[in-house]
Amino acid sequence: MSESEDQPKVLSTSAIITVLETLTDWREDASRLVAVFKFKRSATAVEFIARVGAAAEDANHHPDLEWRWNTVFLALSTHSKGSQITTLDAQLAEKLSATAAELGGTAEPARYGEQFGI
Ligand SMILES: C[C@H](O)[C@H](O)[C@H]1CNC2=NC(N)=NC(=O)C2=N1
C-alpha cells in the first residue's frame, strides 16, 4: 500500500482550485470532483467503465458512476475522510481523464449538473 493510499490528505478550497487548473475535465460539486465523458459509441463507454473499475481496484478508491448510453458520469470523494475531496481523488481523476482521452472520449461540461439525479 502506498503512502498516499494510507494517508489521503483533504484538499482545502484553495488547493481544490489549484488542482482544477490542471484537471480541466473536472469540477467541484457538493464536495465531490465530478466529470462527464462522452464516447462515440456505447461500447466504448462500456470499455471505459471497465477501465474505471480496474483503476479503482488498483487504487482501492471507487468513484460513483452512472452510465447513460455513450456517456459516463463520475463523482469522486473520499468516504473515509467524511466524503471530502482528497489527494486520492485528484490522483484518480487525473488517471481517468487520461483513460477517457485514450478511448477518444470528450468532457461534456454542459452536462455536469445532470448526474445522480441532482
Ligand atoms: C476498506 C477500504 O480501504 C475502503 O472501504 C476504501 C474503498 N474505496 C473507497 N472509495 C472511496 N471513494 N472512498 C473511500 O474512502 C474508499 N475507501
The ligand as an SDF file (V2000), in Angstrom:
LIG
                    3D

 17 18  0  0  0  0  0  0  0  0999 V2000
  -11.5120   -0.5220    3.3090 C   0  0  0  0  0  0  0  0  0  0  0  0
  -11.2550    0.2400    2.0330 C   0  0  0  0  0  0  0  0  0  0  0  0
   -9.9680    0.7450    2.0310 O   0  0  0  0  0  0  0  0  0  0  0  0
  -12.2020    1.3980    1.9020 C   0  0  0  0  0  0  0  0  0  0  0  0
  -13.5400    0.9900    2.0330 O   0  0  0  0  0  0  0  0  0  0  0  0
  -11.9860    2.1740    0.6150 C   0  0  0  0  0  0  0  0  0  0  0  0
  -12.6390    1.5680   -0.6020 C   0  0  0  0  0  0  0  0  0  0  0  0
  -12.9670    2.5440   -1.6300 N   0  0  0  0  0  0  0  0  0  0  0  0
  -13.1530    3.8280   -1.3270 C   0  0  0  0  0  0  0  0  0  0  0  0
  -13.5840    4.6770   -2.2440 N   0  0  0  0  0  0  0  0  0  0  0  0
  -13.8230    5.9490   -1.9650 C   0  0  0  0  0  0  0  0  0  0  0  0
  -14.2740    6.7680   -2.9210 N   0  0  0  0  0  0  0  0  0  0  0  0
  -13.5920    6.4420   -0.7340 N   0  0  0  0  0  0  0  0  0  0  0  0
  -13.1260    5.6840    0.2630 C   0  0  0  0  0  0  0  0  0  0  0  0
  -12.9200    6.1590    1.3870 O   0  0  0  0  0  0  0  0  0  0  0  0
  -12.8810    4.3160   -0.0180 C   0  0  0  0  0  0  0  0  0  0  0  0
  -12.4070    3.5020    0.8880 N   0  0  0  0  0  0  0  0  0  0  0  0
  1  2  1  0
  2  3  1  0
  2  4  1  0
  4  5  1  0
  4  6  1  0
  6  7  1  0
  6 17  1  0
  7  8  1  0
  8  9  1  0
  9 10  2  0
  9 16  1  0
 10 11  1  0
 11 12  1  0
 11 13  2  0
 13 14  1  0
 14 15  2  0
 14 16  1  0
 16 17  2  0
M  END
$$$$
